[in-house]
Amino acid sequence: MKNYKNINFCLGIDPNPTQQNFENFRTALYAHMEILDFYGNNLNDKILKPQLAYFLSFGSKGISLLEEFVSRYNENYTIIIDAKFNDISTTLKAYLHFIFGTLNAHGLTISPFLGEQTLQLAFEECAKKADRKGRVYVLCATSESSKGDLSFIDENWKKTLQACQNLRNTVFSGQEDLNKLIGVVIGANRENILFSDELKSSELSVLSPGLGAQGADWKIISKCAQHPNEITFPVSRGVFAGGNINLEQMKDNLVAIQRYF
C-alpha cells in the first residue's frame, strides 16, 4: 500500500556500463529488464523513464533495444521518454511521431524554449495518442542550472508555470480528467519551488529528478506527503547503478528504496 497519495515512484532506465561497448550496454539493459520481470508486480507505481541519450549513443542498435524495451512494458507501465525535445512545429511533429507512433510510449520531457505553440502541439498529440496515461513534462527548474548568462531561464520558472497553466486551460477546457497530462520538471533539490504557492496552485504534475546520484535529500519525499500536486520521483542509479552491479544487489536496492514511498 502506498504511503503518500500524490507521490509516485518512477524507475529510471539509464543503462550506462563502465565499459562502453554495445554488448555491455545490452547486458546492462537486460539486467534492468530482469529486475522488472522478477519484481515488477510488487511495484506500487508502474512508471518507467528511459533516458534516450544512452540508447542513441549506440545508433540503430541502441534504438532497436529501446523499441524492444518499450514494446515489452508499454501495456502494463506508463513509459516516459526522457529526451528533452523541442524544435519548430514541423520538426517537432517528427519527434512526437517517434515517441507516440514509432515507440508507442506515453510521454516525454520537453524544453519550453521554442514557445507555447510547440508545447501545445506536444500536449495535444500526447492526449490523442496516450489519453489519461500520457504525461508531458516541461523543463522548468532542474537539478542543475546555469549560474552565468543563461541563468535568466531558470529564474523565470514562474512564467513557465503560468504558460503551462494557460495552455492546459486552453487545450483541455472542459476535460479536467486530462489535466495531469501537463507537468513540469522541478529538481528534487529545488525545495523553494517545490513548496511554492505558485506550484501548488498550478495543479501541474511534477517530475522531480535528483535523488541519488545528484545528491538531493531523500527526506524530500516525506516532506511532500501533503503536497496537492502529483509528484513523480525517478530513481535510476540508486537502484541499477547503470548496470554495474549484480542482480541481487539491484533487487535489494529496489526493495530498500520502495520503503521511502
Phi and psi restraints in degrees (value plus and minus 20) as a CYANA .aco file:
   2 LYS   PHI     -90.5   -50.5
   2 LYS   PSI     123.7   163.7
   3 ASN   PHI    -100.6   -60.6
   3 ASN   PSI     -54.9   -14.9
   4 TYR   PHI    -145.9  -105.9
   4 TYR   PSI     107.3   147.3
   5 LYS   PHI     -79.6   -39.6
   5 LYS   PSI     -68.1   -28.1
   6 ASN   PHI    -120.3   -80.3
   6 ASN   PSI      -9.4    30.6
   7 ILE   PHI    -127.2   -87.2
   7 ILE   PSI     110.0   150.0
   8 ASN   PHI    -136.1   -96.1
   8 ASN   PSI     125.5   165.5
   9 PHE   PHI    -120.5   -80.5
   9 PHE   PSI     108.4   148.4
  10 CYS   PHI    -142.1  -102.1
  10 CYS   PSI     111.6   151.6
  11 LEU   PHI    -108.6   -68.6
  11 LEU   PSI      96.3   136.3
  12 GLY   PHI     -97.9   -57.9
  12 GLY   PSI     116.4   156.4
  13 ILE   PHI    -130.1   -90.1
  13 ILE   PSI      72.3   112.3
  14 ASP   PHI    -145.9  -105.9
  14 ASP   PSI      47.2    87.2
  15 PRO   PHI     -83.1   -43.1
  15 PRO   PSI      99.1   139.1
  16 ASN   PHI    -166.4  -126.4
  16 ASN   PSI      50.7    90.7
  17 PRO   PHI     -85.8   -45.8
  17 PRO   PSI     133.6   173.6
  18 THR   PHI     -80.1   -40.1
  18 THR   PSI     -62.0   -22.0
  19 GLN   PHI    -110.6   -70.6
  19 GLN   PSI      91.4   131.4
  20 GLN   PHI    -104.4   -64.4
  20 GLN   PSI      63.2   103.2
  21 ASN   PHI    -161.6  -121.6
  21 ASN   PSI     143.4   183.4
  22 PHE   PHI     -83.6   -43.6
  22 PHE   PSI     -58.9   -18.9
  23 GLU   PHI     -82.8   -42.8
  23 GLU   PSI     -61.4   -21.4
  24 ASN   PHI     -86.9   -46.9
  24 ASN   PSI     -57.7   -17.7
  25 PHE   PHI     -82.1   -42.1
  25 PHE   PSI     -66.4   -26.4
  26 ARG   PHI     -83.1   -43.1
  26 ARG   PSI     -62.1   -22.1
  27 THR   PHI     -81.0   -41.0
  27 THR   PSI     -60.7   -20.7
  28 ALA   PHI     -84.7   -44.7
  28 ALA   PSI     -62.7   -22.7
  29 LEU   PHI     -84.5   -44.5
  29 LEU   PSI     -63.1   -23.1
  30 TYR   PHI     -85.3   -45.3
  30 TYR   PSI     -49.0    -9.0
  31 ALA   PHI     -86.2   -46.2
  31 ALA   PSI     -61.5   -21.5
  32 HIS   PHI     -77.2   -37.2
  32 HIS   PSI     -65.4   -25.4
  33 MET   PHI     -87.5   -47.5
  33 MET   PSI     -55.9   -15.9
  34 GLU   PHI     -84.3   -44.3
  34 GLU   PSI     -59.1   -19.1
  35 ILE   PHI     -85.2   -45.2
  35 ILE   PSI     -62.4   -22.4
  36 LEU   PHI     -81.6   -41.6
  36 LEU   PSI     -63.8   -23.8
  37 ASP   PHI     -86.6   -46.6
  37 ASP   PSI     -55.5   -15.5
  38 PHE   PHI     -98.6   -58.6
  38 PHE   PSI     -60.7   -20.7
  39 TYR   PHI    -135.8   -95.8
  39 TYR   PSI     -27.6    12.4
  40 GLY   PHI     -75.7   -35.7
  40 GLY   PSI     -56.8   -16.8
  41 ASN   PHI     -85.5   -45.5
  41 ASN   PSI     -38.1     1.9
  42 ASN   PHI    -111.1   -71.1
  42 ASN   PSI     -24.8    15.2
  43 LEU   PHI     -93.4   -53.4
  43 LEU   PSI     115.4   155.4
  44 ASN   PHI     -89.5   -49.5
  44 ASN   PSI     -55.3   -15.3
  45 ASP   PHI    -141.4  -101.4
  45 ASP   PSI     119.5   159.5
  46 LYS   PHI    -128.0   -88.0
  46 LYS   PSI      51.9    91.9
  47 ILE   PHI    -150.9  -110.9
  47 ILE   PSI     109.8   149.8
  48 LEU   PHI    -144.9  -104.9
  48 LEU   PSI     123.4   163.4
  49 LYS   PHI    -152.9  -112.9
  49 LYS   PSI      67.5   107.5
  50 PRO   PHI     -90.0   -50.0
  50 PRO   PSI     117.7   157.7
  51 GLN   PHI    -110.3   -70.3
  51 GLN   PSI      92.8   132.8
  52 LEU   PHI     -78.6   -38.6
  52 LEU   PSI     -55.2   -15.2
  53 ALA   PHI     -76.3   -36.3
  53 ALA   PSI     -60.4   -20.4
  54 TYR   PHI     -86.1   -46.1
  54 TYR   PSI     -54.7   -14.7
  55 PHE   PHI     -95.2   -55.2
  55 PHE   PSI     -60.1   -20.1
  56 LEU   PHI     -81.9   -41.9
  56 LEU   PSI     -49.8    -9.8
  57 SER   PHI     -82.9   -42.9
  57 SER   PSI     -35.6     4.4
  58 PHE   PHI    -132.3   -92.3
  58 PHE   PSI      -0.9    39.1
  59 GLY   PHI      42.5    82.5
  59 GLY   PSI    -162.9  -122.9
  60 SER   PHI     -81.7   -41.7
  60 SER   PSI     -53.0   -13.0
  61 LYS   PHI     -86.2   -46.2
  61 LYS   PSI     -58.3   -18.3
  62 GLY   PHI     -88.0   -48.0
  62 GLY   PSI     -61.9   -21.9
  63 ILE   PHI     -85.1   -45.1
  63 ILE   PSI     -57.4   -17.4
  64 SER   PHI     -81.0   -41.0
  64 SER   PSI     -59.5   -19.5
  65 LEU   PHI     -87.3   -47.3
  65 LEU   PSI     -58.1   -18.1
  66 LEU   PHI     -83.2   -43.2
  66 LEU   PSI     -62.1   -22.1
  67 GLU   PHI     -80.9   -40.9
  67 GLU   PSI     -62.3   -22.3
  68 GLU   PHI     -81.3   -41.3
  68 GLU   PSI     -64.4   -24.4
  69 PHE   PHI     -83.1   -43.1
  69 PHE   PSI     -70.3   -30.3
  70 VAL   PHI     -83.6   -43.6
  70 VAL   PSI     -62.4   -22.4
  71 SER   PHI     -79.7   -39.7
  71 SER   PSI     -55.5   -15.5
  72 ARG   PHI     -92.2   -52.2
  72 ARG   PSI     -50.4   -10.4
  73 TYR   PHI    -140.1  -100.1
  73 TYR   PSI     -22.0    18.0
  74 ASN   PHI     -93.2   -53.2
  74 ASN   PSI     -35.7     4.3
  75 GLU   PHI     -96.9   -56.9
  75 GLU   PSI     -58.2   -18.2
  76 ASN   PHI    -122.8   -82.8
  76 ASN   PSI     -26.7    13.3
  77 TYR   PHI    -148.9  -108.9
  77 TYR   PSI     137.4   177.4
  78 THR   PHI    -109.0   -69.0
  78 THR   PSI     105.6   145.6
  79 ILE   PHI    -135.6   -95.6
  79 ILE   PSI      97.2   137.2
  80 ILE   PHI    -125.6   -85.6
  80 ILE   PSI     100.7   140.7
  81 ILE   PHI    -107.9   -67.9
  81 ILE   PSI      97.3   137.3
  82 ASP   PHI    -105.1   -65.1
  82 ASP   PSI      79.0   119.0
  83 ALA   PHI    -149.0  -109.0
  83 ALA   PSI     -42.4    -2.4
  84 LYS   PHI      34.9    74.9
  84 LYS   PSI      23.6    63.6
  85 PHE   PHI     -89.1   -49.1
  85 PHE   PSI     139.0   179.0
  86 ASN   PHI     155.7   195.7
  86 ASN   PSI     136.9   176.9
  87 ASP   PHI    -191.7  -151.7
  87 ASP   PSI    -199.6  -159.6
  88 ILE   PHI     -79.8   -39.8
  88 ILE   PSI     137.2   177.2
  89 SER   PHI     -74.9   -34.9
  89 SER   PSI     -63.7   -23.7
  90 THR   PHI     -82.8   -42.8
  90 THR   PSI     -57.8   -17.8
  91 THR   PHI     -95.9   -55.9
  91 THR   PSI     -58.1   -18.1
  92 LEU   PHI     -79.0   -39.0
  92 LEU   PSI     -54.8   -14.8
  93 LYS   PHI     -77.5   -37.5
  93 LYS   PSI     -55.9   -15.9
  94 ALA   PHI     -89.6   -49.6
  94 ALA   PSI     -61.3   -21.3
  95 TYR   PHI     -79.2   -39.2
  95 TYR   PSI     -64.8   -24.8
  96 LEU   PHI     -87.4   -47.4
  96 LEU   PSI     -53.8   -13.8
  97 HIS   PHI     -85.0   -45.0
  97 HIS   PSI     -56.8   -16.8
  98 PHE   PHI     -81.0   -41.0
  98 PHE   PSI     -65.3   -25.3
  99 ILE   PHI     -88.7   -48.7
  99 ILE   PSI     -73.6   -33.6
 100 PHE   PHI    -113.9   -73.9
 100 PHE   PSI     -43.6    -3.6
 101 GLY   PHI    -118.2   -78.2
 101 GLY   PSI     -76.3   -36.3
 102 THR   PHI     -91.1   -51.1
 102 THR   PSI     -70.5   -30.5
 103 LEU   PHI    -103.7   -63.7
 103 LEU   PSI     -48.2    -8.2
 104 ASN   PHI      40.5    80.5
 104 ASN   PSI      18.4    58.4
 105 ALA   PHI    -103.1   -63.1
 105 ALA   PSI    -199.9  -159.9
 106 HIS   PHI    -134.0   -94.0
 106 HIS   PSI     -30.1     9.9
 107 GLY   PHI    -191.8  -151.8
 107 GLY   PSI     159.6   199.6
 108 LEU   PHI    -179.6  -139.6
 108 LEU   PSI     146.5   186.5
 109 THR   PHI    -119.1   -79.1
 109 THR   PSI     128.0   168.0
 110 ILE   PHI    -166.5  -126.5
 110 ILE   PSI     125.6   165.6
 111 SER   PHI    -104.1   -64.1
 111 SER   PSI     123.4   163.4
 112 PRO   PHI    -109.2   -69.2
 112 PRO   PSI     -15.5    24.5
 113 PHE   PHI     -84.9   -44.9
 113 PHE   PSI     -43.3    -3.3
 114 LEU   PHI    -115.3   -75.3
 114 LEU   PSI     -13.9    26.1
 115 GLY   PHI      76.9   116.9
 115 GLY   PSI     159.1   199.1
 116 GLU   PHI     -83.9   -43.9
 116 GLU   PSI     -54.3   -14.3
 117 GLN   PHI     -80.6   -40.6
 117 GLN   PSI     -62.6   -22.6
 118 THR   PHI     -91.8   -51.8
 118 THR   PSI     -56.9   -16.9
 119 LEU   PHI     -82.9   -42.9
 119 LEU   PSI     -63.3   -23.3
 120 GLN   PHI     -80.9   -40.9
 120 GLN   PSI     -60.7   -20.7
 121 LEU   PHI     -80.1   -40.1
 121 LEU   PSI     -63.1   -23.1
 122 ALA   PHI     -85.4   -45.4
 122 ALA   PSI     -63.0   -23.0
 123 PHE   PHI     -82.2   -42.2
 123 PHE   PSI     -65.0   -25.0
 124 GLU   PHI     -86.0   -46.0
 124 GLU   PSI     -62.2   -22.2
 125 GLU   PHI     -87.2   -47.2
 125 GLU   PSI     -59.6   -19.6
 126 CYS   PHI     -82.4   -42.4
 126 CYS   PSI     -64.5   -24.5
 127 ALA   PHI     -82.9   -42.9
 127 ALA   PSI     -59.1   -19.1
 128 LYS   PHI     -86.7   -46.7
 128 LYS   PSI     -60.9   -20.9
 129 LYS   PHI    -114.0   -74.0
 129 LYS   PSI     -52.2   -12.2
 130 ALA   PHI    -136.0   -96.0
 130 ALA   PSI     -31.5     8.5
 131 ASP   PHI      35.0    75.0
 131 ASP   PSI    -158.2  -118.2
 132 ARG   PHI     -86.6   -46.6
 132 ARG   PSI     -38.7     1.3
 133 LYS   PHI     -97.9   -57.9
 133 LYS   PSI     -36.5     3.5
 134 GLY   PHI     -93.8   -53.8
 134 GLY   PSI     132.7   172.7
 135 ARG   PHI    -166.9  -126.9
 135 ARG   PSI     113.3   153.3
 136 VAL   PHI    -142.5  -102.5
 136 VAL   PSI      96.9   136.9
 137 TYR   PHI    -125.1   -85.1
 137 TYR   PSI      99.3   139.3
 138 VAL   PHI    -112.4   -72.4
 138 VAL   PSI     107.4   147.4
 139 LEU   PHI     -77.2   -37.2
 139 LEU   PSI     108.6   148.6
 140 CYS   PHI    -149.8  -109.8
 140 CYS   PSI     -85.4   -45.4
 141 ALA   PHI    -161.6  -121.6
 141 ALA   PSI      70.0   110.0
 142 THR   PHI    -103.5   -63.5
 142 THR   PSI     152.8   192.8
 143 SER   PHI     -89.9   -49.9
 143 SER   PSI     -39.9     0.1
 144 GLU   PHI    -142.0  -102.0
 144 GLU   PSI     117.9   157.9
 145 SER   PHI    -171.9  -131.9
 145 SER   PSI     143.1   183.1
 146 SER   PHI     -93.1   -53.1
 146 SER   PSI     122.2   162.2
 147 LYS   PHI    -128.8   -88.8
 147 LYS   PSI     -15.7    24.3
 148 GLY   PHI    -132.2   -92.2
 148 GLY   PSI    -156.4  -116.4
 149 ASP   PHI     -84.1   -44.1
 149 ASP   PSI     -45.0    -5.0
 150 LEU   PHI    -112.8   -72.8
 150 LEU   PSI     -10.7    29.3
 151 SER   PHI     -84.0   -44.0
 151 SER   PSI     -39.6     0.4
 152 PHE   PHI     -81.0   -41.0
 152 PHE   PSI     -47.3    -7.3
 153 ILE   PHI     -83.7   -43.7
 153 ILE   PSI     -70.7   -30.7
 154 ASP   PHI     -87.7   -47.7
 154 ASP   PSI     -56.2   -16.2
 155 GLU   PHI     -88.5   -48.5
 155 GLU   PSI     -37.7     2.3
 156 ASN   PHI    -119.8   -79.8
 156 ASN   PSI      13.7    53.7
 157 TRP   PHI     -80.1   -40.1
 157 TRP   PSI     -50.9   -10.9
 158 LYS   PHI     -83.6   -43.6
 158 LYS   PSI     -56.1   -16.1
 159 LYS   PHI     -90.2   -50.2
 159 LYS   PSI     -53.8   -13.8
 160 THR   PHI     -84.3   -44.3
 160 THR   PSI     -64.7   -24.7
 161 LEU   PHI     -78.1   -38.1
 161 LEU   PSI     -66.4   -26.4
 162 GLN   PHI     -84.5   -44.5
 162 GLN   PSI     -60.1   -20.1
 163 ALA   PHI     -82.2   -42.2
 163 ALA   PSI     -63.0   -23.0
 164 CYS   PHI     -85.6   -45.6
 164 CYS   PSI     -60.1   -20.1
 165 GLN   PHI     -80.2   -40.2
 165 GLN   PSI     -68.7   -28.7
 166 ASN   PHI     -81.6   -41.6
 166 ASN   PSI     -61.9   -21.9
 167 LEU   PHI     -86.0   -46.0
 167 LEU   PSI     -60.1   -20.1
 168 ARG   PHI     -78.9   -38.9
 168 ARG   PSI     -64.7   -24.7
 169 ASN   PHI     -86.5   -46.5
 169 ASN   PSI     -49.3    -9.3
 170 THR   PHI     -99.2   -59.2
 170 THR   PSI     -69.3   -29.3
 171 VAL   PHI     -93.5   -53.5
 171 VAL   PSI     -59.8   -19.8
 172 PHE   PHI    -133.2   -93.2
 172 PHE   PSI      10.3    50.3
 173 SER   PHI     -77.1   -37.1
 173 SER   PSI     104.0   144.0
 174 GLY   PHI      59.2    99.2
 174 GLY   PSI     -15.5    24.5
 175 GLN   PHI    -145.4  -105.4
 175 GLN   PSI      39.7    79.7
 176 GLU   PHI     -78.0   -38.0
 176 GLU   PSI     -43.3    -3.3
 177 ASP   PHI     -87.6   -47.6
 177 ASP   PSI     -31.8     8.2
 178 LEU   PHI    -121.9   -81.9
 178 LEU   PSI     -18.3    21.7
 179 ASN   PHI     -78.7   -38.7
 179 ASN   PSI     -55.8   -15.8
 180 LYS   PHI     -89.2   -49.2
 180 LYS   PSI     -33.6     6.4
 181 LEU   PHI     -80.5   -40.5
 181 LEU   PSI     -52.3   -12.3
 182 ILE   PHI    -113.9   -73.9
 182 ILE   PSI     104.2   144.2
 183 GLY   PHI    -161.9  -121.9
 183 GLY   PSI     158.3   198.3
 184 VAL   PHI    -153.5  -113.5
 184 VAL   PSI     134.7   174.7
 185 VAL   PHI    -116.0   -76.0
 185 VAL   PSI      96.8   136.8
 186 ILE   PHI    -146.3  -106.3
 186 ILE   PSI      99.8   139.8
 187 GLY   PHI     -79.5   -39.5
 187 GLY   PSI     124.4   164.4
 188 ALA   PHI     -85.5   -45.5
 188 ALA   PSI     -36.1     3.9
 189 ASN   PHI    -112.6   -72.6
 189 ASN   PSI     -13.7    26.3
 190 ARG   PHI    -123.9   -83.9
 190 ARG   PSI      42.3    82.3
 191 GLU   PHI     -82.7   -42.7
 191 GLU   PSI     -52.7   -12.7
 192 ASN   PHI     -80.8   -40.8
 192 ASN   PSI     -50.0   -10.0
 193 ILE   PHI    -111.0   -71.0
 193 ILE   PSI     -59.4   -19.4
 194 LEU   PHI     -77.3   -37.3
 194 LEU   PSI     -55.5   -15.5
 195 PHE   PHI    -125.8   -85.8
 195 PHE   PSI      -4.0    36.0
 196 SER   PHI     -92.4   -52.4
 196 SER   PSI     129.5   169.5
 197 ASP   PHI     -82.0   -42.0
 197 ASP   PSI     -52.9   -12.9
 198 GLU   PHI     -84.1   -44.1
 198 GLU   PSI     -63.2   -23.2
 199 LEU   PHI     -89.0   -49.0
 199 LEU   PSI     -64.0   -24.0
 200 LYS   PHI     -80.8   -40.8
 200 LYS   PSI     -63.5   -23.5
 201 SER   PHI     -93.5   -53.5
 201 SER   PSI     -39.2     0.8
 202 SER   PHI     -90.0   -50.0
 202 SER   PSI     -48.4    -8.4
 203 GLU   PHI      41.4    81.4
 203 GLU   PSI      -0.6    39.4
 204 LEU   PHI     -97.3   -57.3
 204 LEU   PSI     126.6   166.6
 205 SER   PHI     -88.7   -48.7
 205 SER   PSI     134.5   174.5
 206 VAL   PHI    -150.2  -110.2
 206 VAL   PSI     112.4   152.4
 207 LEU   PHI    -125.7   -85.7
 207 LEU   PSI     100.3   140.3
 208 SER   PHI    -141.0  -101.0
 208 SER   PSI      65.1   105.1
 209 PRO   PHI    -100.0   -60.0
 209 PRO   PSI     147.9   187.9
 210 GLY   PHI     103.7   143.7
 210 GLY   PSI     -30.7     9.3
 211 LEU   PHI     -89.7   -49.7
 211 LEU   PSI     123.3   163.3
 212 GLY   PHI      67.0   107.0
 212 GLY   PSI    -128.5   -88.5
 213 ALA   PHI     -81.2   -41.2
 213 ALA   PSI     -50.7   -10.7
 214 GLN   PHI    -115.2   -75.2
 214 GLN   PSI     -15.1    24.9
 215 GLY   PHI      63.0   103.0
 215 GLY   PSI      -9.6    30.4
 216 ALA   PHI     -88.3   -48.3
 216 ALA   PSI     128.4   168.4
 217 ASP   PHI     -94.4   -54.4
 217 ASP   PSI     106.5   146.5
 218 TRP   PHI     -82.1   -42.1
 218 TRP   PSI     -40.2    -0.2
 219 LYS   PHI     -84.3   -44.3
 219 LYS   PSI     -35.5     4.5
 220 ILE   PHI     -80.5   -40.5
 220 ILE   PSI     -47.9    -7.9
 221 ILE   PHI     -84.3   -44.3
 221 ILE   PSI     -70.6   -30.6
 222 SER   PHI     -88.1   -48.1
 222 SER   PSI     -50.7   -10.7
 223 LYS   PHI     -83.9   -43.9
 223 LYS   PSI     -46.4    -6.4
 224 CYS   PHI    -109.8   -69.8
 224 CYS   PSI     -11.8    28.2
 225 ALA   PHI     -74.4   -34.4
 225 ALA   PSI     -57.3   -17.3
 226 GLN   PHI    -124.2   -84.2
 226 GLN   PSI      -6.0    34.0
 227 HIS   PHI     -86.4   -46.4
 227 HIS   PSI     115.7   155.7
 228 PRO   PHI     -95.0   -55.0
 228 PRO   PSI     -40.7    -0.7
 229 ASN   PHI    -105.8   -65.8
 229 ASN   PSI     132.2   172.2
 230 GLU   PHI     -90.1   -50.1
 230 GLU   PSI     103.5   143.5
 231 ILE   PHI    -143.8  -103.8
 231 ILE   PSI     104.9   144.9
 232 THR   PHI    -131.4   -91.4
 232 THR   PSI     101.2   141.2
 233 PHE   PHI    -123.5   -83.5
 233 PHE   PSI      90.0   130.0
 234 PRO   PHI    -102.5   -62.5
 234 PRO   PSI     120.8   160.8
 235 VAL   PHI    -152.4  -112.4
 235 VAL   PSI     106.8   146.8
 236 SER   PHI    -142.6  -102.6
 236 SER   PSI     -90.6   -50.6
 237 ARG   PHI     -84.7   -44.7
 237 ARG   PSI     -48.9    -8.9
 238 GLY   PHI     -85.8   -45.8
 238 GLY   PSI     -39.2     0.8
 239 VAL   PHI    -123.5   -83.5
 239 VAL   PSI     -75.8   -35.8
 240 PHE   PHI    -116.9   -76.9
 240 PHE   PSI     -38.5     1.5
 241 ALA   PHI      31.5    71.5
 241 ALA   PSI      16.6    56.6
 242 GLY   PHI      53.7    93.7
 242 GLY   PSI     -21.6    18.4
 243 GLY   PHI      78.7   118.7
 243 GLY   PSI      -4.1    35.9
 244 ASN   PHI    -121.3   -81.3
 244 ASN   PSI      -7.5    32.5
 245 ILE   PHI    -147.5  -107.5
 245 ILE   PSI     148.5   188.5
 246 ASN   PHI     -99.3   -59.3
 246 ASN   PSI     145.9   185.9
 247 LEU   PHI     -81.5   -41.5
 247 LEU   PSI     -58.8   -18.8
 248 GLU   PHI     -83.2   -43.2
 248 GLU   PSI     -59.7   -19.7
 249 GLN   PHI     -88.5   -48.5
 249 GLN   PSI     -58.0   -18.0
 250 MET   PHI     -79.5   -39.5
 250 MET   PSI     -66.4   -26.4
 251 LYS   PHI     -81.7   -41.7
 251 LYS   PSI     -64.4   -24.4
 252 ASP   PHI     -82.3   -42.3
 252 ASP   PSI     -60.8   -20.8
 253 ASN   PHI     -82.0   -42.0
 253 ASN   PSI     -63.0   -23.0
 254 LEU   PHI     -84.4   -44.4
 254 LEU   PSI     -63.2   -23.2
 255 VAL   PHI     -82.0   -42.0
 255 VAL   PSI     -63.9   -23.9
 256 ALA   PHI     -85.3   -45.3
 256 ALA   PSI     -62.3   -22.3
 257 ILE   PHI     -90.4   -50.4
 257 ILE   PSI     -54.4   -14.4
 258 GLN   PHI     -78.1   -38.1
 258 GLN   PSI     -44.3    -4.3
 259 ARG   PHI     -85.3   -45.3
 259 ARG   PSI     -44.0    -4.0
 260 TYR   PHI     -89.6   -49.6
 260 TYR   PSI     -39.0     1.0
